[in-house]
Amino acid sequence: MDQTTPQSQSAIVIIGSGLAGYTVIREIRKLDKTAPITLVTREPGYFYSKPMLSTALASKKEAAQLISTPADGMAAQLEMTVLAECDVSAIDTKSQTLQTTKGVVPYGKLVLALGADQIRLPLQGNAASEVITVNDLEDYAQFRTAIAGKKKVAILGAGLIGCEFANDLSLGGYAVDVIDLAPQALGRLLPEAAALELQEKLSAAGVNWHLSTTVQTIDRQGDSLQVTLANGNTFACDVFLSAVGLKPRIDLAKASGISTGLGIQVNRELETNIKNIFAIGDCAEVEGLVLPYVMPIMQAARALAPTLIGNATALTYPAMPVMVKTPALATVVSPPAKGAEGNWTTTPVEGGLEARFESADGKLLGFALMGTATAQRGALTKELPAILA
């Protein structure tokens, strides 16, 4: 679409072709087959499952095989316009238009599904610029090229993505070193006993842990990278992956006068402080919560779609356990709300472990289930309070 292409001023325009953007469009189409929709994305606009990036190696899939539908297929399937490889430089909230590399795009309602960037820590050493992050399919394709024919991969970050990649790489035959400042894996999600269980299983799969420390320097020495840790230990690797967490993309919103905190701040109808502009997914902050997981995105899309076509619907979040994709030890966790008062109790069961976070009066506020105990996920989820009622 160029500047001369007419577009309805009533169109719903979505920026971002990740899971959040495409799921909202699918939900709109279930309710309204004809509302004009335009998707604007700086990516090629194809649909792929981002959660599969951290399991593709073991399932013997190349980056290109993760694409389930190309952009033109999505446009036809959802009867919409896709402006792919199109950057948005500004939002004019008064005239309700976007400035893009493909001309001016008017909107009736605008949805920011901008996603998040991998946090990059400032690292020292002459190979600091060789550190790789994986945040989309192109990044992943480069990562796969980098590790081809290599043997040792280091990962900075023992959170969800770090642990999933560590497991996937070890299944792919790589020796893996994981470094984290925290004293345990999945520090934000798991109680200590459960983390130790996961660490043990991943160690058996070939993962070396360097916890309670961080990277001092990364230096290129011939064919390999020399990693020096703050605790004085050193080791060599072929490729260094950083997976320390995500930072919501808020710059475009901020520059447009939209309120931001950790993410783009929205109310329970996912509307920002500017009329007709909404946000969803990894970039959105709902009542102080930024939840970069699949389930919250699905919930939010189901609430936002009717709102966009005129039937205002408030978002609710039930308890939404997170599946950790570590085949070495199946893990499902529903962490207690921030500031919840209570204690973890951990019970080993045959082939697994059950950890419960309970209040003083015995109410279940969170859980971590591992191995065979994951079978209880459904029953325990029903006992948990809603995240946003």
Disulfide bonds with the S-S distance in Angstrom:
none
